[in-house]
Amino acid sequence: MDSNNKNLIKNSLRQHMPSLIELLGEQNISWTSINRNFQNYIRKVRTELNSSSSDIVKDATFYSIIVRKLYGKGDTDGMFDFYNKTFESLNNTLSECEKKPLHRMISKVLSILDYRYLNFIGELASLNKFMSTGEYELINIEEQISHDKGISADFLLRRKKDDIEILIEVLNLHFEMLEFNDFQKFEYHLKSKLENKIKDKFVNPNRIIFIQPVIWTKDLKQLEFICDFYLKTNFSIQNIITPMSYLTFRHQNGEYEHRFESINTILND
């Protein structure tokens, strides 16, 4: 890839992840700014590598997934395929009108150069899960809950069966660096995160709002622990949807099976 190419990122995505470009359609994002940020990030990493005698640990980014795919490293192929299929599903499921506001979330995925880009992947994957049911219309992204307080929810949906509008706030929970050995400690940590989000978002009694947690785990063992917690404790809070999480299998034929679904079903055969 030519670092002097002002369309470096856009051209690479068009070639290797065309579903993302198709999803953007005619909506403009600042490719010049995205290229500049990416090149500055690469320059910073190279400087750190050249000046350090020990290993440097960096957050995975959307670009590290792409670059490792391009150079045939293989260790991120599963995530690459998950992103690509999520964008492809959204592109096939949403109407042209519904796609228009998505450029704001996609721009965040392309602009954030640390692990937090996963928060917007979580939002897009959650939206895809809702919309794939065929039960909703997407009305808006970043819908205002309270204009006076400047508080918004991630997306506004209209439920087709009764025309009721509901707000969905996605809460990404990163447990990759945490250890949990018993249900009590995990519940305390989980409940505090959920209650903080409720306090922040449930500010307008005239709006129907649900919190959709998305749990990112470090490995299968941690995911099994969390699934076991929900199975055995029946933990629930009003207007908090059962969390979703992510898991990928690779079959013997080389194809990936991606599961982005409820904690209650993700480990089912």
Secondary structure, DSSP 8 states (H G I E B T S, - for coil): --TT-TTHHHHHHHHH-HHHHHHHTT----HHHHHHHHHHHHHHHHHHHHH-SS-------HHHHHHHHHTT--TTHHHHHHHHHHHHHHHHHS-HHHHGGGHHHHHHHHH--STTHHHHHHHHHHHHHHHHTT-EEEEEEEEEEETTTTEEEEEEEEETTTTEEEEEEEEEEE-TT----SHHHHHHHHHHHHHHHHHHH---TTS-EEEEEEEE-SSHHHHHHHHHHHHHH----TTB---EEEEEEE-TTS-EEEEEEETTTTT--
